[in-house]
């Protein structure tokens, strides 16, 4: 029997990673809020950081909710 693998749009992945990086919120917390497995989000964030695209953590906590609501699913 095959497993159910969900496909996420590049925009959803990027938005989820940005929430973690820009707000500094814990990956498990963001993952739960978005309804995805924390291991999945962790791999996306790790890949982004490994590729040197992370500029650092900023204090954009105020816009976090707007980012979450704007992510297409």
Secondary structure, DSSP 8 states (H G I E B T S, - for coil): ---------HHHHHHHHHHHHHH---HHHHHHHHTS-HHHHHHHHHHHHHTT--------GGGHHHHHHH---
